Amino acid sequence: MDLSPQTSNDITFDDFKKQILEDYKIAVLSRTCSLMGRKEVLTGKAKFGIFGDGKELPQLAMARSFKNGDFRSGYYRDQTFFMALGLLTPKDMFHALYATTDIEKEPMSAGRQMGGHYLTYSLNENGSWRDLTQQKNSSADISCTAGQMPRLLGLAQASKMYRHLKDVDARKFSDNGNEVAWGTIGNASTSEGMFLETVNAGGVLQVPMVISIWDDDYGISVPPEYHATKEDISEMLSGFQRTTEKEGYEMLKVRGWDYTALMHAYENASDIAREEHVPVIIHVTELTQPQGHSSSGSHERYKSEKRLQWEKDHDCNKKFREWILETGITTEEDLNSIEKSITKEVRSAKREAWAEYLAPHKAQKKKLVTLLDKVADKSQNKNFISKLKNDLIAIEEPIKKELAVSARKALRYLLGEDFPEKSALLEWTETYLTDTQPMYSKDLYSEQSNRATNIPEVEPVYPENPEKVDGRIILRDNFDKLFEKYPNALVFGEDTGAIGDVNQGLEGLQKKYGKLRVSDTGIRETTIIGQGTGMALRGLRPIAEIQYLDYIYYALATLTDDVACMRYRTFGKQKVPLIVRTRGHRLEGIWHSGSPMGALIHSLRGMYILSPRNMTQAAGFYNTLLKSDEPALVIESLNGYRLKENLPSNLGELRTPIGTVETLKEGKDITLVSYGSTLRIVSQAAEELQEVGIDAEIIDARTLLPFDIRHDTVKSVKKTSRLMVIDEDVPGGCSAYILSHILETQGAYKFLDSAPKTLTAKAHRPAYGTDGDYFSKPNAEDIFESVYSIMHESDPNNFPELR
């Protein structure tokens, strides 16, 4: 072990000694929090606990090299790192364990995420960006194994973009691209495809990221031979090592209990990544996990006595303590004093946090007990209500659920009764539920004035004799206007750059705007979304292209676990204005013509899902989204690029509204709702229905998330008294979602004279070829006959049975 006190900053021995003792205090503080935190779970005060014990020293080293402007993308073991940066106190940690819903007391997520998940604030109260160059930053953690890796790539790529894009206003986001993105991951999670895909992409892009692998051998109970080829992650990844001839990674390997070696390794990694924009992997070995994986189980069940003893002997805090004493930095007495003081500090923080967590519940309990006592005296069901009251009194440490349950059950015993005390209980209950629900529900979407649904529509403007062009031309020319207008906008994906995407909606734009802003990527959907996520978190406006809608499943985990819930799980403290561009519907075959809208709608709450029927509508959606700052998925109609459309004269300015439907054809007999490519078939069927005396009204949903926020569809149903929803999803998918919204949310059931109906694709994936399309998805004859059968049922004389 190198015992030299010198660092790259060449500090004095006194300063070095002070640094050592400060680091030791933080290591002990973090470990003490982990030990006491686990006990809080075992006593029932917290539901679950996962801690950073055993990883303290490498996290201290990482914190020492972490600078203002840098970003972390880590996982749930990094509490020591946050404590070292002064971003997490013991009381904060305990409030997270208890799931306190006060963002001032539980600053990581106001109780929405389990403990161990960390973030910093990127936004001011009004939703504008903070100056990220003047603070240390962390993107919001997720639990999903290796899920933090794709985002890491984008966070690092942003530094590269800011270093090389000269026209971008980077004042709040970058100092000439000198920021490093720091990723952390457990050894077992390196088996995940997300990790390997990110490592490959990072080597290709040569971006400034440092990946720390905390290696304690196990993945819960599974030993290393099941995780890595040759049981050694460094050896497995050795092919990524850079050479004098080939770009790649700088690869470092260091023992997790060797304090000075760790400090040198992290300083070295920081310098290489920051100055050269070369990615670095630090494999931190010989770490331990003193309490096992989490509070859910004991590691004694799967570790041998020999292994358990080795872990005790090589515990990084123990080794650090021994080294401090061996080098004479301080005495045993001083260390004992530090440890006792920290134990006292953590116990005090734990008690204070628990008292603060309970205080509002106890105050509400007192009010509710008084109300229950008063209604019991007046009610004919006094005995039942008194029991509820007494049961509530017996709960010394109430939670919100217990208060709500007591009040709501009491109201059942007051059915048919009417007196002032009941009204007071009812008012308390309504107020309590109304005030409490937003603690768990707000900030799924932006609540700022520039939210996408607030951006006003700008209709296309056409000259007197508009030119008819392929739909792709409208997209291309609109993107041209956008890239000119927004210097921080960029687009990337498979075949996006040189050929201008497979349908040439970006034709010629790479040549005009350069390979950084219009770029090709490898075939790797997960990290395409990761690139967009990280760059969006750092103030750029990325458009990530997934070549076909069916391929979005490769990236769905990142979209649902990270992008869609970013604003929600950070309590509105971070935003990710990522636009995902893709294309789908009615091409040929199982994997090029799917419409998995139901799956996406239910997976991606927190994103907008937009399905324009033509390229003018699509262009308008992109323009609207760039006026806002929220994530969205835009699904262009795959068979619409070569269809002729009138060329608007206000490209770059026209805006398609988000959250509103559009009536394409007025009618009086039935309301037909659809979206995307299917609308062309619906329109054809409507013309044929007109020939037999059925006048259908056609509504384009346009926006699936959210659907029809102005409730215009019910106005149509009120007029026609009949409703059918047509789409290309499987039965019970998107059409069922739309129907539920129209009937339940908008209350259209009150105006129906016939049973509402959905017409969907068959339950299987679409078969190949023209005939495969015809017999797999709704066709004009299906629509005609389904509508006709509704009319036949209500008026068989005028509409005799067809078949």
Salt bridges, closest charged atoms under 4 A:
ASP2 OD2 - HIS264 NE2 3.67
GLU22 OE2 - LYS25 NZ 3.76
ASP23 OD1 - ARG64 NH2 2.73
GLU40 OE1 - LYS45 NZ 3.84
GLU40 OE2 - LYS350 NZ 3.91
GLU56 OE2 - ARG31 NE 2.77
ASP70 OD1 - ARG274 NH1 2.83
ASP78 OD2 - ARG72 NH2 3.04
ASP102 OD2 - LYS105 NZ 3.31
GLU125 OE2 - LYS573 NZ 3.31
ASP141 OD1 - ARG72 NH1 2.85
ASP169 OD2 - ARG171 NH2 2.61
GLU179 OE1 - ARG538 NH2 2.88
ASP215 OD2 - HIS283 NE2 2.68
ASP216 OD2 - LYS55 NZ 3.01
ASP217 OD2 - ARG307 NH1 3.02
ASP232 OD2 - LYS253 NZ 2.85
GLU235 OE2 - LYS230 NZ 3.60
GLU250 OE1 - ARG242 NE 2.86
ASP258 OD2 - ARG255 NH2 3.71
GLU276 OE1 - ARG242 NH1 3.14
GLU300 OE2 - HIS299 NE2 3.56
GLU311 OE2 - LYS303 NZ 2.88
GLU311 OE2 - ARG307 NE 2.89
ASP315 OD2 - ARG31 NH1 2.74
GLU322 OE2 - LYS318 NZ 2.57
GLU332 OE2 - ARG321 NH1 3.04
GLU339 OE2 - ARG321 NE 2.70
GLU352 OE1 - LYS91 NZ 2.89
GLU356 OE2 - LYS91 NZ 3.03
GLU356 OE1 - HIS95 NE2 2.84
ASP373 OD1 - LYS389 NZ 2.88
ASP377 OD1 - LYS382 NZ 3.58
ASP391 OD2 - LYS387 NZ 2.87
GLU421 OE2 - LYS378 NZ 2.98
ASP443 OD2 - LYS442 NZ 2.70
ASP470 OD2 - ARG642 NH1 3.82
ASP470 OD1 - LYS644 NZ 2.87
ASP477 OD1 - ARG476 NE 2.93
ASP480 OD1 - LYS512 NZ 2.95
ASP501 OD2 - ARG581 NH1 2.92
ASP501 OD2 - ARG583 NH2 3.84
GLU507 OE1 - ARG472 NH1 2.87
GLU507 OE1 - ARG476 NH1 2.95
GLU545 OE1 - ARG581 NH1 2.76
GLU545 OE2 - ARG583 NH2 3.31
ASP550 OD2 - ARG765 NH2 3.46
ASP562 OD2 - ARG151 NE 2.84
ASP562 OD1 - ARG569 NH2 2.61
ASP629 OD1 - ARG567 NH2 3.57
ASP629 OD2 - LYS575 NZ 2.85
GLU636 OE2 - ARG581 NE 2.61
GLU653 OE2 - LYS485 NZ 3.51
GLU662 OE1 - ARG613 NH1 2.95
GLU662 OE1 - ARG702 NH1 3.15
GLU666 OE1 - LYS719 NZ 2.97
ASP669 OD1 - LYS668 NZ 3.41
ASP695 OD1 - LYS665 NZ 2.75
GLU697 OE1 - LYS719 NZ 2.54
ASP700 OD2 - ARG613 NH1 2.62
ASP712 OD2 - ARG710 NH2 3.19
ASP712 OD1 - LYS715 NZ 2.96
GLU728 OE1 - HIS585 ND1 3.43
GLU728 OE2 - ARG586 NH1 2.99
GLU728 OE1 - LYS777 NZ 2.86
ASP773 OD2 - ARG586 NH2 3.10
GLU785 OE1 - ARG803 NH2 2.75
